[in-house]
Amino acid sequence: MRNTLRSILIPAAGGLVVVLLLGAQALASGGAARIIIPPVPARPTVMPVSAAATAAIPGEVTQDIEVPVGAAQTAQQVKVIIDCKDLLKNGDFEAPLPAHPWVGVANTARTYAVKDSFITNARAHGGRQSARIGSPTLSNYWSELIQTVQLPKRVTSVTLTYWRFLNTPAGAQTRVYDTFSAGLETAQGIQIAPPQQIDNTSAGRGAWVKSTLTLPNASNYSSQGLWVSFKGATRARTPSMLFVDDVQLLVCAAR
């Protein structure tokens, strides 16, 4: 009998494969080979927090993990604590500028700064005051209201919510003249989420409307600074205004 070598693949712990070379005589006679493999320490593989977890209210959420057992993996569940907090300060604009973290910048086509309080009691969704973007009298005018927020570690979701009231004159509702936006940016002013665009033709004129903006891939911005930004530019002879109130930045993070 020719002593032809045959190979046998045997799965082993840790995903290793053992190759045994046996002669034909050993195979014919029922010969067996024995090999000892040192155990490989099993390290759990934590899967990404599910969408349900990222949107969860503060408290415990269930997260799947894969734990290697021998050569196989079994799915188990662990509980992850998610804390959600509103990280904005004075989102109801009841305190005057500049005595709180909101920073306002305003200018005109002549490139000189305009004194603009940004805080008004003309309209309010809650309380007595709100913020105003735009101008009741100035065209070719832009303004921006910003607050910087420091995100925590292990961020799972970031959601901006706010109430807005679009005040635009009659007859300016078919062509875009005045534009506004709400967005999330890095501390360098780079947009990291598609901003919500509002203009004098937008729906919901003359009423308080709740809006929500979610940051994609929020975990990528853990431990970084973030800008919450409201911007406006007026071009019409009878310009529009956007009132903003009760702004919240709900940030959820794993402990």
ROZA-851252 format. One line per field, with one value per atom (N, C-alpha, C): residue number from 0; residue in one letter; z, x, y; atom name. Coordinates in steps of 0.1 Angstrom, whole numbers. Layout:
num <- [NUM, ...] $
residu <- [A, ...] $
zz <- [Z, ...] $
xx <- [X, ...] $
yy <- [Y, ...] $
atome <- [CA, ...] $
//
This chain:
num <- [0, 0, 0, 1, 1, 1, 2, 2, 2, 3, 3, 3, 4, 4, 4, 5, 5, 5, 6, 6, 6, 7, 7, 7, 8, 8, 8, 9, 9, 9, 10, 10, 10, 11, 11, 11, 12, 12, 12, 13, 13, 13, 14, 14, 14, 15, 15, 15, 16, 16, 16, 17, 17, 17, 18, 18, 18, 19, 19, 19, 20, 20, 20, 21, 21, 21, 22, 22, 22, 23, 23, 23, 24, 24, 24, 25, 25, 25, 26, 26, 26, 27, 27, 27, 28, 28, 28, 29, 29, 29, 30, 30, 30, 31, 31, 31, 32, 32, 32, 33, 33, 33, 34, 34, 34, 35, 35, 35, 36, 36, 36, 37, 37, 37, 38, 38, 38, 39, 39, 39, 40, 40, 40, 41, 41, 41, 42, 42, 42, 43, 43, 43, 44, 44, 44, 45, 45, 45, 46, 46, 46, 47, 47, 47, 48, 48, 48, 49, 49, 49, 50, 50, 50, 51, 51, 51, 52, 52, 52, 53, 53, 53, 54, 54, 54, 55, 55, 55, 56, 56, 56, 57, 57, 57, 58, 58, 58, 59, 59, 59, 60, 60, 60, 61, 61, 61, 62, 62, 62, 63, 63, 63, 64, 64, 64, 65, 65, 65, 66, 66, 66, 67, 67, 67, 68, 68, 68, 69, 69, 69, 70, 70, 70, 71, 71, 71, 72, 72, 72, 73, 73, 73, 74, 74, 74, 75, 75, 75, 76, 76, 76, 77, 77, 77, 78, 78, 78, 79, 79, 79, 80, 80, 80, 81, 81, 81, 82, 82, 82, 83, 83, 83, 84, 84, 84, 85, 85, 85, 86, 86, 86, 87, 87, 87, 88, 88, 88, 89, 89, 89, 90, 90, 90, 91, 91, 91, 92, 92, 92, 93, 93, 93, 94, 94, 94, 95, 95, 95, 96, 96, 96, 97, 97, 97, 98, 98, 98, 99, 99, 99, 100, 100, 100, 101, 101, 101, 102, 102, 102, 103, 103, 103, 104, 104, 104, 105, 105, 105, 106, 106, 106, 107, 107, 107, 108, 108, 108, 109, 109, 109, 110, 110, 110, 111, 111, 111, 112, 112, 112, 113, 113, 113, 114, 114, 114, 115, 115, 115, 116, 116, 116, 117, 117, 117, 118, 118, 118, 119, 119, 119, 120, 120, 120, 121, 121, 121, 122, 122, 122, 123, 123, 123, 124, 124, 124, 125, 125, 125, 126, 126, 126, 127, 127, 127, 128, 128, 128, 129, 129, 129, 130, 130, 130, 131, 131, 131, 132, 132, 132, 133, 133, 133, 134, 134, 134, 135, 135, 135, 136, 136, 136, 137, 137, 137, 138, 138, 138, 139, 139, 139, 140, 140, 140, 141, 141, 141, 142, 142, 142, 143, 143, 143, 144, 144, 144, 145, 145, 145, 146, 146, 146, 147, 147, 147, 148, 148, 148, 149, 149, 149, 150, 150, 150, 151, 151, 151, 152, 152, 152, 153, 153, 153, 154, 154, 154, 155, 155, 155, 156, 156, 156, 157, 157, 157, 158, 158, 158, 159, 159, 159, 160, 160, 160, 161, 161, 161, 162, 162, 162, 163, 163, 163, 164, 164, 164, 165, 165, 165, 166, 166, 166, 167, 167, 167, 168, 168, 168, 169, 169, 169, 170, 170, 170, 171, 171, 171, 172, 172, 172, 173, 173, 173, 174, 174, 174, 175, 175, 175, 176, 176, 176, 177, 177, 177, 178, 178, 178, 179, 179, 179, 180, 180, 180, 181, 181, 181, 182, 182, 182, 183, 183, 183, 184, 184, 184, 185, 185, 185, 186, 186, 186, 187, 187, 187, 188, 188, 188, 189, 189, 189, 190, 190, 190, 191, 191, 191, 192, 192, 192, 193, 193, 193, 194, 194, 194, 195, 195, 195, 196, 196, 196, 197, 197, 197, 198, 198, 198, 199, 199, 199, 200, 200, 200, 201, 201, 201, 202, 202, 202, 203, 203, 203, 204, 204, 204, 205, 205, 205, 206, 206, 206, 207, 207, 207, 208, 208, 208, 209, 209, 209, 210, 210, 210, 211, 211, 211, 212, 212, 212, 213, 213, 213, 214, 214, 214, 215, 215, 215, 216, 216, 216, 217, 217, 217, 218, 218, 218, 219, 219, 219, 220, 220, 220, 221, 221, 221, 222, 222, 222, 223, 223, 223, 224, 224, 224, 225, 225, 225, 226, 226, 226, 227, 227, 227, 228, 228, 228, 229, 229, 229, 230, 230, 230, 231, 231, 231, 232, 232, 232, 233, 233, 233, 234, 234, 234, 235, 235, 235, 236, 236, 236, 237, 237, 237, 238, 238, 238, 239, 239, 239, 240, 240, 240, 241, 241, 241, 242, 242, 242, 243, 243, 243, 244, 244, 244, 245, 245, 245, 246, 246, 246, 247, 247, 247, 248, 248, 248, 249, 249, 249, 250, 250, 250, 251, 251, 251, 252, 252, 252, 253, 253, 253, 254, 254, 254] $
residu <- [M, M, M, R, R, R, N, N, N, T, T, T, L, L, L, R, R, R, S, S, S, I, I, I, L, L, L, I, I, I, P, P, P, A, A, A, A, A, A, G, G, G, G, G, G, L, L, L, V, V, V, V, V, V, V, V, V, L, L, L, L, L, L, L, L, L, G, G, G, A, A, A, Q, Q, Q, A, A, A, L, L, L, A, A, A, S, S, S, G, G, G, G, G, G, A, A, A, A, A, A, R, R, R, I, I, I, I, I, I, I, I, I, P, P, P, P, P, P, V, V, V, P, P, P, A, A, A, R, R, R, P, P, P, T, T, T, V, V, V, M, M, M, P, P, P, V, V, V, S, S, S, A, A, A, A, A, A, A, A, A, T, T, T, A, A, A, A, A, A, I, I, I, P, P, P, G, G, G, E, E, E, V, V, V, T, T, T, Q, Q, Q, D, D, D, I, I, I, E, E, E, V, V, V, P, P, P, V, V, V, G, G, G, A, A, A, A, A, A, Q, Q, Q, T, T, T, A, A, A, Q, Q, Q, Q, Q, Q, V, V, V, K, K, K, V, V, V, I, I, I, I, I, I, D, D, D, C, C, C, K, K, K, D, D, D, L, L, L, L, L, L, K, K, K, N, N, N, G, G, G, D, D, D, F, F, F, E, E, E, A, A, A, P, P, P, L, L, L, P, P, P, A, A, A, H, H, H, P, P, P, W, W, W, V, V, V, G, G, G, V, V, V, A, A, A, N, N, N, T, T, T, A, A, A, R, R, R, T, T, T, Y, Y, Y, A, A, A, V, V, V, K, K, K, D, D, D, S, S, S, F, F, F, I, I, I, T, T, T, N, N, N, A, A, A, R, R, R, A, A, A, H, H, H, G, G, G, G, G, G, R, R, R, Q, Q, Q, S, S, S, A, A, A, R, R, R, I, I, I, G, G, G, S, S, S, P, P, P, T, T, T, L, L, L, S, S, S, N, N, N, Y, Y, Y, W, W, W, S, S, S, E, E, E, L, L, L, I, I, I, Q, Q, Q, T, T, T, V, V, V, Q, Q, Q, L, L, L, P, P, P, K, K, K, R, R, R, V, V, V, T, T, T, S, S, S, V, V, V, T, T, T, L, L, L, T, T, T, Y, Y, Y, W, W, W, R, R, R, F, F, F, L, L, L, N, N, N, T, T, T, P, P, P, A, A, A, G, G, G, A, A, A, Q, Q, Q, T, T, T, R, R, R, V, V, V, Y, Y, Y, D, D, D, T, T, T, F, F, F, S, S, S, A, A, A, G, G, G, L, L, L, E, E, E, T, T, T, A, A, A, Q, Q, Q, G, G, G, I, I, I, Q, Q, Q, I, I, I, A, A, A, P, P, P, P, P, P, Q, Q, Q, Q, Q, Q, I, I, I, D, D, D, N, N, N, T, T, T, S, S, S, A, A, A, G, G, G, R, R, R, G, G, G, A, A, A, W, W, W, V, V, V, K, K, K, S, S, S, T, T, T, L, L, L, T, T, T, L, L, L, P, P, P, N, N, N, A, A, A, S, S, S, N, N, N, Y, Y, Y, S, S, S, S, S, S, Q, Q, Q, G, G, G, L, L, L, W, W, W, V, V, V, S, S, S, F, F, F, K, K, K, G, G, G, A, A, A, T, T, T, R, R, R, A, A, A, R, R, R, T, T, T, P, P, P, S, S, S, M, M, M, L, L, L, F, F, F, V, V, V, D, D, D, D, D, D, V, V, V, Q, Q, Q, L, L, L, L, L, L, V, V, V, C, C, C, A, A, A, A, A, A, R, R, R] $
zz <- [0, 0, 0, -9, -10, 2, 8, 20, 15, 9, 4, 16, 16, 27, 24, 34, 33, 43, 40, 50, 55, 68, 75, 82, 79, 86, 98, 109, 122, 127, 129, 135, 150, 154, 168, 174, 187, 194, 188, 188, 183, 168, 161, 147, 140, 147, 141, 134, 124, 117, 118, 123, 125, 112, 106, 94, 99, 97, 101, 88, 87, 76, 80, 75, 79, 67, 69, 59, 56, 44, 40, 50, 55, 64, 77, 81, 94, 91, 80, 77, 75, 68, 66, 79, 88, 100, 111, 107, 118, 127, 123, 131, 134, 145, 149, 153, 151, 155, 166, 176, 187, 188, 189, 190, 201, 209, 220, 216, 216, 213, 226, 229, 241, 239, 250, 249, 245, 237, 233, 241, 248, 257, 248, 253, 245, 249, 239, 242, 236, 244, 239, 229, 219, 208, 210, 214, 216, 203, 200, 188, 190, 180, 181, 188, 196, 203, 192, 195, 185, 183, 172, 170, 181, 186, 197, 210, 212, 223, 222, 210, 208, 210, 207, 208, 222, 230, 243, 252, 261, 272, 282, 291, 301, 309, 312, 319, 313, 316, 311, 297, 289, 276, 274, 265, 263, 251, 252, 241, 238, 226, 222, 222, 227, 225, 220, 214, 210, 219, 226, 234, 229, 225, 220, 231, 227, 236, 229, 232, 224, 210, 200, 186, 181, 189, 185, 192, 187, 194, 198, 209, 214, 216, 213, 215, 229, 236, 249, 250, 261, 262, 275, 274, 286, 286, 298, 299, 299, 291, 290, 295, 304, 310, 300, 296, 287, 295, 295, 301, 290, 291, 281, 288, 283, 290, 279, 283, 274, 278, 269, 272, 268, 263, 260, 273, 273, 285, 280, 288, 284, 271, 268, 255, 254, 265, 265, 263, 263, 260, 270, 283, 293, 299, 296, 301, 289, 291, 280, 276, 263, 258, 264, 266, 265, 278, 286, 299, 300, 288, 288, 275, 273, 263, 248, 245, 232, 227, 215, 209, 196, 195, 183, 175, 162, 152, 142, 139, 128, 120, 107, 98, 87, 78, 67, 54, 43, 31, 31, 40, 42, 51, 55, 64, 77, 82, 96, 105, 117, 127, 131, 133, 138, 152, 160, 174, 174, 177, 177, 190, 197, 210, 208, 197, 193, 203, 214, 223, 223, 222, 220, 229, 233, 239, 230, 217, 207, 206, 207, 206, 215, 220, 228, 228, 226, 227, 241, 250, 264, 271, 283, 290, 284, 285, 280, 268, 265, 254, 245, 233, 224, 217, 208, 200, 186, 180, 167, 157, 146, 135, 124, 117, 107, 113, 105, 110, 106, 114, 110, 100, 99, 90, 80, 83, 74, 64, 51, 41, 38, 30, 28, 42, 51, 64, 68, 75, 79, 94, 101, 115, 118, 129, 133, 148, 154, 168, 171, 179, 181, 196, 200, 213, 211, 219, 218, 229, 226, 235, 235, 247, 247, 249, 239, 240, 249, 256, 265, 257, 264, 258, 255, 246, 242, 239, 230, 226, 217, 219, 211, 202, 206, 197, 202, 192, 194, 186, 193, 187, 191, 181, 183, 181, 190, 189, 192, 185, 187, 182, 186, 181, 173, 162, 153, 148, 147, 142, 131, 119, 107, 105, 106, 104, 91, 81, 68, 62, 56, 51, 40, 40, 29, 15, 6, -8, -10, 0, -2, 0, -4, -2, -14, -26, -38, -43, -39, -44, -31, -32, -21, -20, -9, -7, 6, 16, 29, 33, 37, 41, 55, 61, 74, 75, 85, 87, 101, 105, 118, 116, 122, 119, 131, 129, 138, 131, 138, 132, 142, 137, 145, 151, 161, 166, 157, 145, 134, 124, 126, 117, 105, 106, 95, 98, 88, 90, 90, 100, 102, 101, 98, 95, 85, 76, 66, 74, 72, 80, 75, 84, 80, 74, 62, 55, 56, 59, 60, 53, 46, 39, 39, 33, 34, 27, 20, 13, 21, 32, 39, 45, 47, 53, 68, 74, 88, 92, 82, 85, 95, 104, 113, 124, 127, 138, 143, 156, 162, 157, 151, 146, 152, 157, 163, 152, 153, 144, 151, 144, 150, 140, 145, 136, 143, 137, 143, 136, 145, 140, 135, 122, 118, 124, 126, 131, 143, 153, 164, 172, 173, 181, 176, 163, 158, 164, 171, 176, 191, 197, 211, 216, 227, 234, 225, 216, 207, 210, 206, 207, 195, 198, 188, 188, 177, 176, 172, 180, 176, 170, 157, 149, 143, 144, 137, 129, 116, 107, 99, 95, 86, 77, 65, 56, 49, 50, 44, 32, 22, 9, 4, 10, 5, 11, 4, 10, 23, 24, 36, 42, 49, 53, 63, 64, 73, 85, 95, 108, 112, 118, 123, 138, 146, 160, 164, 174, 179, 194, 199, 213, 218, 231, 237, 230, 228, 221, 230, 226, 234, 225, 231, 224, 233, 230, 238, 234, 243, 240, 248, 242, 249, 248, 259, 260, 269, 266, 274, 286, 297, 309, 307] $
xx <- [9, 0, 9, 6, 13, 10, 20, 18, 16, 4, 0, -5, 0, -4, -18, -26, -39, -40, -47, -49, -63, -64, -77, -77, -88, -89, -98, -93, -101, -102, -114, -116, -112, -106, -101, -105, -103, -107, -100, -107, -102, -102, -109, -110, -98, -89, -78, -82, -74, -76, -64, -65, -54, -54, -42, -41, -33, -38, -32, -28, -16, -11, -10, -18, -19, -15, -8, -5, -16, -16, -27, -28, -17, -18, -25, -22, -29, -44, -48, -62, -69, -62, -68, -70, -61, -61, -69, -75, -83, -74, -62, -53, -58, -55, -59, -48, -49, -38, -44, -36, -40, -31, -38, -30, -36, -27, -32, -30, -40, -40, -42, -33, -35, -47, -55, -67, -64, -72, -70, -80, -75, -84, -95, -107, -119, -122, -123, -125, -139, -148, -162, -161, -169, -170, -183, -181, -193, -198, -211, -217, -221, -222, -227, -240, -242, -254, -265, -276, -287, -294, -301, -308, -318, -324, -333, -326, -314, -307, -303, -299, -295, -306, -318, -330, -337, -331, -337, -337, -347, -347, -337, -333, -322, -326, -317, -319, -311, -316, -309, -315, -306, -310, -303, -308, -302, -293, -281, -272, -267, -267, -262, -247, -241, -227, -225, -213, -210, -198, -201, -190, -185, -173, -167, -168, -173, -173, -167, -155, -148, -146, -151, -149, -161, -171, -183, -185, -195, -199, -213, -216, -230, -234, -246, -251, -256, -252, -257, -261, -267, -271, -266, -262, -258, -266, -266, -273, -263, -267, -258, -266, -260, -266, -265, -276, -275, -281, -273, -277, -280, -291, -295, -297, -290, -291, -293, -300, -300, -288, -278, -266, -266, -277, -278, -281, -276, -279, -288, -298, -307, -313, -318, -325, -338, -343, -356, -353, -341, -337, -343, -345, -350, -339, -327, -316, -311, -306, -302, -288, -285, -271, -263, -250, -242, -240, -250, -248, -251, -250, -252, -245, -244, -235, -238, -250, -253, -245, -239, -232, -239, -241, -248, -239, -240, -232, -241, -240, -249, -241, -245, -238, -247, -243, -250, -241, -247, -239, -228, -229, -219, -207, -209, -198, -195, -205, -203, -212, -207, -215, -228, -238, -251, -254, -257, -261, -274, -274, -286, -287, -298, -299, -302, -308, -312, -323, -325, -335, -346, -358, -370, -382, -390, -403, -415, -412, -423, -431, -424, -431, -423, -430, -424, -433, -426, -433, -436, -426, -427, -420, -425, -419, -423, -414, -416, -408, -397, -388, -385, -379, -374, -362, -355, -345, -350, -345, -349, -337, -339, -329, -335, -327, -333, -336, -343, -345, -359, -366, -379, -378, -366, -365, -353, -343, -331, -331, -328, -326, -311, -307, -292, -285, -291, -287, -286, -275, -273, -270, -275, -273, -271, -264, -261, -261, -267, -267, -261, -251, -244, -242, -242, -238, -229, -218, -208, -211, -211, -214, -203, -198, -188, -195, -193, -199, -191, -198, -192, -185, -179, -174, -186, -183, -192, -206, -207, -219, -227, -240, -248, -257, -262, -271, -271, -273, -274, -286, -296, -308, -311, -312, -316, -331, -337, -352, -353, -363, -365, -379, -384, -397, -394, -400, -397, -410, -409, -421, -416, -421, -417, -426, -420, -428, -424, -432, -429, -440, -438, -449, -457, -470, -479, -473, -475, -470, -456, -449, -436, -435, -446, -447, -446, -443, -441, -427, -419, -405, -396, -385, -375, -367, -368, -360, -351, -358, -351, -349, -337, -334, -329, -332, -328, -323, -315, -311, -309, -310, -307, -297, -286, -276, -267, -259, -249, -236, -226, -213, -202, -190, -179, -175, -165, -161, -153, -150, -143, -153, -166, -176, -179, -175, -178, -191, -200, -213, -211, -218, -217, -230, -240, -254, -260, -268, -275, -284, -281, -289, -304, -312, -327, -328, -334, -335, -349, -350, -363, -362, -373, -373, -387, -389, -401, -413, -410, -421, -424, -417, -418, -432, -436, -449, -448, -460, -460, -458, -460, -458, -469, -464, -473, -478, -470, -474, -461, -462, -451, -450, -439, -437, -425, -427, -416, -408, -394, -385, -375, -370, -360, -349, -337, -325, -316, -314, -306, -292, -282, -268, -264, -261, -257, -243, -242, -229, -224, -233, -230, -218, -216, -205, -191, -191, -178, -174, -183, -180, -179, -177, -176, -164, -165, -155, -151, -159, -155, -165, -161, -169, -179, -191, -201, -208, -211, -218, -233, -242, -256, -258, -262, -262, -276, -280, -292, -287, -290, -285, -296, -295, -305, -299, -305, -301, -313, -315, -326, -322, -331, -328, -340, -352, -364, -364, -372, -374, -382, -391, -398, -394, -383, -377, -385, -380, -387, -379, -385, -378, -382, -372, -374, -372, -383, -382, -379, -370, -366, -368, -373, -375, -375, -373, -373, -364, -351, -341, -335, -334, -327, -318, -307, -297, -297, -304, -305, -293, -284, -272, -273, -272, -272, -259, -254, -241, -241, -233, -232, -222, -225, -216, -203] $
yy <- [-12, 0, 12, 21, 34, 42, 48, 56, 71, 73, 86, 95, 107, 116, 122, 122, 129, 140, 150, 161, 162, 165, 166, 179, 187, 200, 199, 203, 202, 216, 222, 235, 235, 246, 247, 260, 261, 273, 286, 297, 309, 311, 301, 302, 296, 289, 283, 270, 266, 254, 245, 233, 224, 215, 214, 205, 193, 181, 168, 161, 157, 149, 134, 126, 111, 103, 93, 83, 74, 67, 59, 47, 42, 30, 34, 46, 50, 52, 57, 59, 46, 36, 23, 15, 17, 9, 16, 27, 35, 42, 45, 52, 66, 71, 85, 93, 106, 115, 124, 127, 135, 147, 159, 171, 180, 186, 195, 209, 217, 231, 239, 248, 256, 265, 267, 275, 290, 296, 310, 318, 328, 336, 342, 341, 346, 361, 369, 383, 387, 392, 395, 406, 405, 415, 423, 435, 444, 449, 447, 452, 467, 475, 489, 490, 500, 502, 504, 497, 497, 510, 512, 525, 527, 517, 518, 524, 519, 524, 539, 543, 556, 566, 561, 570, 569, 560, 557, 569, 569, 579, 575, 584, 580, 568, 559, 547, 535, 523, 511, 507, 503, 498, 485, 476, 463, 464, 458, 458, 444, 439, 426, 426, 415, 413, 399, 396, 382, 377, 366, 361, 348, 346, 334, 323, 311, 300, 288, 284, 274, 279, 271, 275, 283, 284, 291, 304, 312, 324, 324, 328, 328, 342, 346, 359, 360, 371, 374, 388, 392, 406, 412, 424, 432, 444, 450, 463, 475, 485, 497, 508, 516, 528, 540, 545, 557, 569, 580, 592, 602, 609, 619, 633, 643, 656, 667, 678, 690, 698, 699, 706, 721, 726, 740, 748, 760, 769, 780, 783, 795, 793, 781, 778, 785, 791, 798, 813, 818, 832, 841, 837, 846, 855, 852, 861, 869, 881, 890, 887, 890, 889, 901, 900, 888, 880, 880, 874, 859, 853, 839, 833, 820, 815, 818, 823, 826, 838, 837, 848, 852, 865, 870, 879, 877, 885, 890, 903, 909, 919, 920, 929, 932, 942, 946, 946, 949, 949, 959, 969, 980, 975, 963, 956, 963, 970, 975, 968, 966, 959, 966, 959, 965, 960, 970, 966, 959, 946, 938, 930, 932, 925, 910, 906, 893, 887, 893, 889, 899, 893, 902, 897, 906, 902, 904, 906, 907, 894, 883, 870, 860, 851, 840, 828, 816, 804, 800, 801, 799, 810, 814, 825, 838, 848, 861, 866, 858, 863, 851, 855, 846, 852, 845, 850, 854, 865, 869, 869, 862, 862, 870, 878, 887, 901, 909, 923, 927, 935, 941, 952, 958, 970, 969, 962, 962, 951, 955, 945, 944, 934, 931, 930, 922, 921, 907, 903, 889, 889, 879, 877, 862, 860, 846, 845, 835, 833, 819, 818, 806, 803, 790, 786, 774, 774, 763, 753, 740, 729, 719, 714, 704, 690, 682, 668, 659, 650, 641, 629, 620, 607, 598, 589, 578, 583, 593, 598, 588, 587, 578, 585, 597, 605, 619, 628, 643, 648, 654, 659, 673, 681, 696, 697, 703, 706, 721, 727, 742, 745, 756, 762, 774, 776, 787, 794, 807, 815, 823, 820, 828, 840, 852, 864, 870, 870, 875, 883, 894, 903, 897, 901, 896, 900, 891, 894, 890, 884, 879, 864, 857, 843, 834, 840, 832, 832, 841, 842, 843, 836, 835, 848, 855, 867, 866, 861, 861, 846, 842, 828, 827, 816, 813, 798, 795, 781, 778, 765, 760, 748, 748, 737, 734, 723, 719, 719, 725, 727, 723, 721, 719, 732, 732, 745, 753, 747, 755, 760, 758, 763, 754, 742, 732, 725, 725, 719, 703, 697, 683, 676, 684, 679, 688, 682, 691, 701, 714, 724, 724, 728, 730, 744, 744, 756, 762, 775, 781, 794, 798, 811, 817, 828, 836, 828, 818, 810, 797, 794, 782, 781, 768, 766, 769, 771, 774, 789, 798, 812, 817, 826, 831, 822, 811, 802, 796, 791, 784, 770, 766, 753, 746, 734, 726, 719, 720, 714, 706, 695, 686, 684, 684, 681, 671, 659, 649, 648, 647, 646, 632, 630, 617, 613, 600, 595, 602, 604, 613, 608, 595, 590, 594, 598, 603, 616, 623, 637, 636, 625, 624, 632, 639, 647, 659, 663, 674, 686, 698, 710, 710, 716, 716, 730, 735, 748, 745, 751, 752, 766, 766, 778, 781, 794, 799, 811, 811, 821, 827, 839, 846, 856, 858, 868, 874, 887, 894, 902, 901, 908, 916, 913, 920, 934, 943, 956, 956, 946, 944, 931, 931, 918, 910, 897, 887, 885, 879, 876, 862, 855, 842, 842, 840, 839, 825, 823, 810, 809, 798, 797, 783, 781, 768, 758, 762, 754, 744, 731, 721, 713, 709, 700, 687, 677, 665, 656, 654, 645, 633, 621, 608, 602, 597, 590, 578, 568, 557, 559, 554, 555, 547] $
atome <- [N, CA, C, N, CA, C, N, CA, C, N, CA, C, N, CA, C, N, CA, C, N, CA, C, N, CA, C, N, CA, C, N, CA, C, N, CA, C, N, CA, C, N, CA, C, N, CA, C, N, CA, C, N, CA, C, N, CA, C, N, CA, C, N, CA, C, N, CA, C, N, CA, C, N, CA, C, N, CA, C, N, CA, C, N, CA, C, N, CA, C, N, CA, C, N, CA, C, N, CA, C, N, CA, C, N, CA, C, N, CA, C, N, CA, C, N, CA, C, N, CA, C, N, CA, C, N, CA, C, N, CA, C, N, CA, C, N, CA, C, N, CA, C, N, CA, C, N, CA, C, N, CA, C, N, CA, C, N, CA, C, N, CA, C, N, CA, C, N, CA, C, N, CA, C, N, CA, C, N, CA, C, N, CA, C, N, CA, C, N, CA, C, N, CA, C, N, CA, C, N, CA, C, N, CA, C, N, CA, C, N, CA, C, N, CA, C, N, CA, C, N, CA, C, N, CA, C, N, CA, C, N, CA, C, N, CA, C, N, CA, C, N, CA, C, N, CA, C, N, CA, C, N, CA, C, N, CA, C, N, CA, C, N, CA, C, N, CA, C, N, CA, C, N, CA, C, N, CA, C, N, CA, C, N, CA, C, N, CA, C, N, CA, C, N, CA, C, N, CA, C, N, CA, C, N, CA, C, N, CA, C, N, CA, C, N, CA, C, N, CA, C, N, CA, C, N, CA, C, N, CA, C, N, CA, C, N, CA, C, N, CA, C, N, CA, C, N, CA, C, N, CA, C, N, CA, C, N, CA, C, N, CA, C, N, CA, C, N, CA, C, N, CA, C, N, CA, C, N, CA, C, N, CA, C, N, CA, C, N, CA, C, N, CA, C, N, CA, C, N, CA, C, N, CA, C, N, CA, C, N, CA, C, N, CA, C, N, CA, C, N, CA, C, N, CA, C, N, CA, C, N, CA, C, N, CA, C, N, CA, C, N, CA, C, N, CA, C, N, CA, C, N, CA, C, N, CA, C, N, CA, C, N, CA, C, N, CA, C, N, CA, C, N, CA, C, N, CA, C, N, CA, C, N, CA, C, N, CA, C, N, CA, C, N, CA, C, N, CA, C, N, CA, C, N, CA, C, N, CA, C, N, CA, C, N, CA, C, N, CA, C, N, CA, C, N, CA, C, N, CA, C, N, CA, C, N, CA, C, N, CA, C, N, CA, C, N, CA, C, N, CA, C, N, CA, C, N, CA, C, N, CA, C, N, CA, C, N, CA, C, N, CA, C, N, CA, C, N, CA, C, N, CA, C, N, CA, C, N, CA, C, N, CA, C, N, CA, C, N, CA, C, N, CA, C, N, CA, C, N, CA, C, N, CA, C, N, CA, C, N, CA, C, N, CA, C, N, CA, C, N, CA, C, N, CA, C, N, CA, C, N, CA, C, N, CA, C, N, CA, C, N, CA, C, N, CA, C, N, CA, C, N, CA, C, N, CA, C, N, CA, C, N, CA, C, N, CA, C, N, CA, C, N, CA, C, N, CA, C, N, CA, C, N, CA, C, N, CA, C, N, CA, C, N, CA, C, N, CA, C, N, CA, C, N, CA, C, N, CA, C, N, CA, C, N, CA, C, N, CA, C, N, CA, C, N, CA, C, N, CA, C, N, CA, C, N, CA, C, N, CA, C, N, CA, C, N, CA, C, N, CA, C, N, CA, C, N, CA, C, N, CA, C, N, CA, C, N, CA, C, N, CA, C, N, CA, C, N, CA, C, N, CA, C, N, CA, C, N, CA, C, N, CA, C, N, CA, C, N, CA, C, N, CA, C, N, CA, C, N, CA, C, N, CA, C, N, CA, C, N, CA, C, N, CA, C, N, CA, C, N, CA, C, N, CA, C, N, CA, C, N, CA, C, N, CA, C, N, CA, C, N, CA, C, N, CA, C, N, CA, C, N, CA, C, N, CA, C, N, CA, C, N, CA, C, N, CA, C, N, CA, C] $
//
